[in-house]
Amino acid sequence: MRQFSAVLGAALCALSFAVSAQGVDVKGAWARASVPGQKATGAFMTLTAPAGATLVGVRSPAAGVTELHEMKMDGDVMKMRAVPSLPLPAGQAVELKPGGYHVMLLDLKAPLAKDSTVPITLLLRDAKGVDSQLELKVPVKAVAPSGATGGHAH
């Protein structure tokens, strides 16, 4: 009976992890293709958390460093900086796009070829403080897909 309880507890933990991760909807995800020798690129998507959440990190085996970045005007200068987290207010779409918030893939281990995919893991914290992960296979594009915001090249 004791082993059954341990197995049941582990199964419930895995189930709650999956449900929490599914609480964030990802649309229009894409990553910008890179060329040999290019060491960084960006990934973009729209995130919606019906119950609210926070994007607390990102990672990818395709890069030595994966960070959440923000670009914004500081006077007359566009500046990019890493941010530790990004709130996803309940029911509001948050766009990660060129020229705004985005995922930076730094120290690329190999070029990201057009029409391939790149694995990216979103690290999330729900409104109750429960951490989860959302595994994505993001398509690699040479330019922003139609309907996506174009703009800044990394």
C-alpha angles and dihedrals in degrees: 000000000000091000090048090053091051092049092046091049092050091048092051091050090052090047093051089048091054093046092049092049090049089056090084120070117210120200135175096009116177140151126215114249117242135206130230109289094021107124102190142038140160137247124206138191144141117255126197124182109189092199096033128258142173127244099225100175149338135220139182133181087219091071137050089220128022119188142170108239138189127205119199141151116266103188104307095338127089108221131191123204139166115254124202096222145352123220116229103202115214111279095353121121112233113200121212101198143150108286094023136048112342145149115263119208105200131184091021112210091211135356116281104238122216112259093021125105132239124208113235126176119206114209109211139184117199126217090270092054096255114146123221140161131229116203115211134185100208119200116236116228132182091220136013111289114251109280093025120109112260125199136098118052116210 
